[in-house]
Structure formats: C-alpha cells, structure tokens
Amino acid sequence: MSAKPTISASNLAAASIAVGIAVLGIKFAAWGLTGSVALLSDALESVVNVGAAIAALFAVRLSQLPADENHPYGHHKVEYLSAVLEGALIVLAAFLILREAIGGFMNPQQIEAPWLGLAINASAGAINAAWAVVLIRFGRRHRSPALSADGRHLAADTVTTVGVLLGLILSVVTGWAILDPLLAGAVACNVIWSGWSLIRESVGGLMDAAPPPDELDRIREAIAKSAGGAIEAHDLRARHAGRRTFVDFHLVVPEDMNVTDAHEICDRIERAVRKTVGEALISIHVEPEHKSKHQSTLAADPAAILIEGHEALRTYH
C-alpha cells in the first residue's frame, strides 16, 4: 500500500524544474570552457530534461484533479501521456546530439581546458544522480508514471555523463581527438534506446496492461482472506491508471443470502483490497450460487471462499 507522502508530487515535480535548470547551466559552462562536442551532447540532453520536467509538473497537477462529469474515472492517465511525451523528447535530443557528433567527426579538434571542464561536468552528473534516486523512489512508491519517467531519464543522463567523462579523459591522455565525436555518437545511441524504452512502457499503461503477477496474487489473497460467507470469486481483472488501481470480479454467494449480508461482504473485500494496493476503484458483481464456475466441496460451507487462481483455500470461522 502506498504511504501518504510527506512531500507532494507537485512540489517534487516543481523542484525537478529548478534542478534541471541548474544542471543545464553547469553543463553548458563545461562545454563553453572545453568546446567538446561530447560535452555539448550531454548539455543538449539536459535541455530535454528541463522540458520533460515542465511536462511532468503539468501532468502531475492535472492527474490530481478529482473526477468530474467528463472524466468520471479521474485524470490519472495523463501521467502516462506525459511519460510518452518525455520519451519522444528524449529521442529528439538524440538526433540533435547525433547531428553534432557528425559535425565533430568531420572536423575533430582537441578540447580546451579539459580538466576543469570535466570537473564541472562531473558535478552536474552527481546532482542528476542524486535527484534521479529521489524521483524514482517516490515515483515507484506512490505510483506516479510521470515522476518515475523523469527519474529514469535523469538516471540515463547520469550514465551518459559518466561515459562521456571516462571517454574524454582517455581522449586527453592519448591525444586522440576523434574520440570526442565518437563518444557523442555513442551518447546518441544510448539516448535513443532510453527514449524508446520509456515510450514502450508508458504506452502499456495507456493500453490498460495488467499489474505484475505478484500484485495480482496479493489482490487474490486479500479477497480470499476477507470474503468469509461467500462461495467463490472468479473473472478477476485489474489494471493501473497512475496511482489508482482498477479491480473488478464476480463474487458468488449462497442462494439464500440477503442483499444486506452480500453488501457487507463486498465492503469488507473493498477495504482489504485498498489496504493492499492503496487507492483503488473496485467493482464487484454479486452472483447466486448456481453461477459458480467450480465444483467445490466448499460450496456447502458458507464460511469458506474459493478464489480462482488462488491455491490456498482458507476457511473462516
């Protein structure tokens, strides 16, 4: 279950813009000192970081709006749109970097003031690395696709920075100027892969992909442990939309059970599922006993529940 955050997602997204602008300034300062094409490529990726952080802020704030007449299920999916946009911006940055790399390859030059420039760029990489950890942890814990995407982008940017720094150190030591544009080309390839991976994952959220198997197992277990008095649960489905989990299934109850008792079981199940997955919208279709899909020896025992896909049959007293 997601714990209540001590800092809001909106505040964290706003802070990302400030961090991105600071890192951008540091990286362009390193490029200005050295004239390195590889450092310029690293700085260009940070331009995208700032744009992505702005998009994430708008997406996070919009996703927090309550459901309304036009959006009865809420606005949570807008975070996936932000993540797709960020992936597209990453790919765009890669092509900008590739263009600079080609120009540098055609006319390779020794970089100037290399050690100071590399030290400055390293400080920017350290800031990105620390902030990426903050965003990824928060995004995973509170299921924010926009912040998770922003954090993963910064993590990829950090890997790029480390690779560029190591390569440029080798270039300075060996005097091989051609390594500078070659490194920029390698950065572009890494950035393209990062952007494509992010787009693919975010589209999965827009297409209502099912939660991971272990999460489905936890949902099944929550239902099985809280549905005392019912006979069976089947046709379980679940999907994520940002922080919210949508769950629906059929619940079979004894033929002679009244509406009040069936409703009480449903309320108990909903509380258990929300305790397991956090914010959730749960739809339970109650069915009479003859709708059961399993020939269970528990059918005669109103204190037992058989849930489809859950091997443990638990009896409640």
C-alpha positions in Angstrom: 0.0 0.0 0.0 1.3 3.5 -0.8 2.1 5.5 2.2 0.9 9.1 2.4 3.8 11.2 1.0 5.4 13.8 3.3 6.0 15.9 0.2 3.6 16.3 -2.6 4.2 15.0 -6.2 3.5 18.5 -7.5 6.2 20.0 -5.2 8.7 17.4 -6.3 7.9 18.0 -10.0 8.4 21.7 -9.5 11.7 21.1 -7.8 12.8 19.0 -10.8 12.5 22.0 -13.0 14.8 24.0 -10.7 17.3 21.1 -10.6 17.2 20.7 -14.3 17.9 24.4 -15.0 20.8 24.3 -12.6 22.3 21.2 -14.2 21.7 22.7 -17.6 23.7 25.8 -16.7 26.6 23.8 -15.3 26.8 21.5 -18.4 26.8 24.4 -20.8 29.5 26.1 -18.7 31.6 22.9 -19.1 31.0 22.9 -22.8 31.9 26.6 -23.1 35.2 26.0 -21.4 36.2 23.0 -23.5 34.4 23.2 -26.8 33.9 19.5 -26.6 31.2 18.0 -28.8 30.6 15.2 -26.3 30.0 17.7 -23.5 27.7 19.7 -25.8 25.7 16.5 -26.5 25.4 15.9 -22.7 24.2 19.5 -22.3 21.6 19.1 -25.1 20.1 16.2 -23.3 19.7 18.4 -20.2 17.7 20.8 -22.3 15.2 18.0 -22.8 15.4 17.2 -19.1 14.0 20.7 -18.4 11.2 20.4 -20.9 10.3 17.0 -19.6 10.2 18.3 -16.0 7.8 21.0 -17.0 5.6 18.5 -18.8 5.7 16.2 -15.7 4.7 19.1 -13.4 1.6 19.8 -15.5 0.8 16.1 -15.8 1.1 15.5 -12.0 -1.1 18.5 -11.2 -3.7 17.5 -13.7 -3.7 13.9 -12.5 -4.6 15.0 -9.0 -7.8 16.7 -10.1 -10.9 14.9 -8.8 -13.2 13.0 -11.1 -15.8 15.2 -12.9 -18.7 14.8 -15.3 -16.4 14.5 -18.3 -13.8 12.3 -16.6 -15.8 10.1 -14.2 -12.8 7.8 -13.6 -10.4 10.6 -12.8 -7.4 12.1 -14.7 -4.7 9.6 -13.7 -3.8 8.5 -17.2 -2.5 12.0 -18.1 0.8 11.0 -16.4 1.3 8.2 -19.0 0.8 10.8 -21.7 3.5 12.9 -20.1 5.8 9.9 -20.0 5.2 9.2 -23.7 6.0 12.9 -24.5 9.2 12.7 -22.4 10.2 9.6 -24.4 9.6 11.4 -27.6 11.6 14.4 -26.4 14.5 12.1 -25.5 14.6 10.6 -29.0 14.5 14.2 -30.4 17.5 15.1 -28.2 19.3 12.0 -29.5 19.0 13.2 -33.1 20.3 16.7 -32.1 23.3 15.0 -30.4 23.9 12.8 -33.5 24.0 15.9 -35.7 26.6 17.5 -33.5 28.6 14.2 -33.4 28.7 14.0 -37.2 30.0 17.6 -37.5 32.7 16.8 -34.9 33.6 13.6 -36.7 34.1 15.5 -39.9 36.3 18.1 -38.2 37.8 16.7 -34.9 39.5 19.1 -32.6 41.4 18.9 -29.3 39.4 20.1 -26.4 40.5 23.1 -24.3 40.9 23.4 -20.5 39.9 19.7 -20.3 40.3 19.0 -16.6 38.4 22.0 -15.3 35.6 21.3 -17.8 35.4 17.7 -16.9 35.3 18.5 -13.2 32.4 20.9 -13.7 30.5 18.4 -15.8 31.1 15.7 -13.2 29.4 17.9 -10.5 26.4 18.2 -12.8 26.3 14.4 -13.1 26.4 14.0 -9.4 23.4 16.3 -8.9 21.5 14.4 -11.6 22.3 11.0 -10.0 21.1 12.1 -6.5 17.9 13.6 -7.9 17.2 10.6 -10.1 17.2 8.4 -7.0 14.7 10.7 -5.2 12.3 10.7 -8.2 12.5 7.0 -8.9 11.9 6.1 -5.3 9.0 8.5 -4.9 7.5 7.5 -8.3 7.6 3.8 -7.5 6.3 4.1 -4.0 3.4 6.4 -5.0 2.9 5.0 -8.5 3.5 8.2 -10.4 4.4 7.4 -14.0 5.4 11.0 -14.8 7.9 11.2 -11.9 9.2 7.7 -12.4 9.8 8.6 -16.1 11.6 11.8 -15.1 13.8 9.9 -12.7 14.7 7.2 -15.2 15.5 9.8 -17.8 17.9 11.5 -15.3 19.4 8.1 -14.5 20.1 7.5 -18.2 21.5 11.0 -18.4 23.8 10.2 -15.5 25.1 7.1 -17.2 25.7 9.2 -20.3 27.7 11.7 -18.3 29.9 9.1 -16.7 30.6 7.5 -20.1 31.4 10.9 -21.6 33.7 11.8 -18.8 35.6 8.5 -18.9 36.0 8.7 -22.7 37.2 12.3 -22.6 39.7 11.5 -20.0 41.0 8.8 -22.4 41.0 11.4 -25.2 43.0 13.9 -23.3 45.5 11.3 -22.1 46.0 9.7 -25.6 45.6 12.9 -27.7 43.0 11.1 -29.9 40.7 14.0 -30.8 38.4 11.6 -32.8 37.2 10.1 -29.5 35.2 13.2 -28.7 32.7 13.0 -31.6 32.7 9.2 -31.3 31.6 9.5 -27.7 28.9 11.9 -28.8 27.6 9.3 -31.3 27.6 6.7 -28.5 25.6 9.1 -26.3 23.0 9.5 -29.1 22.5 5.7 -29.4 22.1 5.3 -25.6 19.6 8.2 -25.5 17.5 6.7 -28.4 17.3 3.4 -26.5 16.3 5.1 -23.3 13.6 7.1 -25.0 12.2 4.1 -26.9 12.0 2.0 -23.7 10.2 4.8 -21.9 7.6 5.2 -24.7 7.0 1.4 -24.8 6.4 1.2 -21.1 4.1 4.2 -21.0 2.0 3.0 -23.9 1.5 -0.2 -21.9 -0.1 1.9 -19.2 -2.4 3.7 -21.7 -3.4 0.3 -23.1 -4.6 -0.9 -19.7 -1.9 -3.5 -19.1 -2.4 -5.8 -16.2 -0.4 -5.3 -12.9 2.6 -7.6 -12.3 1.7 -11.2 -11.3 2.9 -10.7 -7.7 0.5 -7.8 -7.3 -2.4 -9.8 -8.7 -1.5 -12.6 -6.2 -1.7 -10.1 -3.4 -5.1 -8.9 -4.6 -6.4 -12.5 -4.8 -5.1 -13.2 -1.3 -6.8 -10.0 0.1 -10.1 -11.2 -1.5 -9.7 -14.7 -0.2 -9.0 -13.6 3.4 -11.8 -11.1 3.6 -14.7 -12.8 1.8 -15.9 -15.0 4.6 -19.5 -16.0 3.9 -19.1 -16.0 0.1 -18.6 -19.2 -2.0 -16.3 -18.2 -4.9 -14.7 -15.3 -6.7 -13.8 -15.5 -10.4 -13.1 -13.5 -13.5 -10.7 -11.2 -11.6 -9.3 -8.3 -13.7 -7.1 -5.4 -12.7 -5.3 -2.5 -14.3 -3.3 0.6 -13.2 -4.0 4.2 -14.1 -1.3 6.2 -12.4 -1.8 5.9 -8.6 -5.2 4.2 -8.9 -5.8 0.5 -9.4 -9.0 -0.7 -11.0 -10.2 -4.1 -9.9 -13.3 -6.0 -10.9 -14.5 -9.6 -10.4 -17.6 -11.8 -9.8 -18.5 -12.9 -6.3 -20.7 -16.0 -5.8 -22.8 -16.0 -2.7 -25.3 -18.6 -1.3 -28.7 -18.6 -2.9 -30.5 -17.6 0.4 -28.1 -14.7 1.3 -29.9 -11.4 1.6 -28.7 -8.1 0.0 -27.5 -6.6 3.2 -25.2 -9.5 4.0 -23.8 -9.6 0.5 -23.2 -5.9 0.6 -21.3 -6.3 3.9 -19.0 -8.9 2.4 -18.3 -6.6 -0.6 -17.5 -3.7 1.8 -15.1 -5.9 3.7 -13.4 -7.0 0.5 -13.0 -3.5 -0.7 -11.3 -2.4 2.5 -8.9 -5.3 2.3 -8.0 -4.7 -1.4 -7.4 -1.0 -0.7 -5.2 -1.8 2.2 -3.2 -4.0 -0.2 -2.9 -1.7 -3.2 -3.7 1.7 -2.0 -6.1 4.0 -4.0 -8.5 1.7 -5.9 -11.8 1.6 -7.7 -13.4 -1.8 -7.1 -16.4 -3.2 -8.9 -17.9 -6.5 -7.6 -20.6 -8.3 -9.5 -22.5 -10.4 -7.0 -23.9 -13.7 -8.4 -26.1 -16.5 -6.9 -24.7 -19.9 -6.1 -25.7 -21.6 -9.4 -23.3 -19.2 -11.2 -20.3 -20.9 -9.6 -17.6 -21.9 -12.1 -16.0 -24.5 -9.9 -17.2 -27.8 -8.4 -16.0 -27.1 -5.0 -16.6 -29.2 -1.9 -16.7 -25.9 -0.1 -20.0 -24.9 -1.7 -22.0 -26.3 1.2 -19.9 -24.3 3.7 -20.9 -20.6 3.9 -17.7 -19.8 5.9 -15.3 -20.7 3.1 -14.2 -18.9 -0.1 -12.6 -20.3 -3.3 -10.9 -17.7 -5.4 -9.9 -18.5 -9.0 -6.1 -18.8 -9.3 -5.5 -18.9 -5.6 -4.3 -22.3 -4.5 -4.9 -21.9 -0.8 -8.5 -22.5 0.3 -9.0 -20.7 3.6 -11.9 -21.4 6.0 -13.2 -18.6 8.2 -14.9 -19.1 11.5 
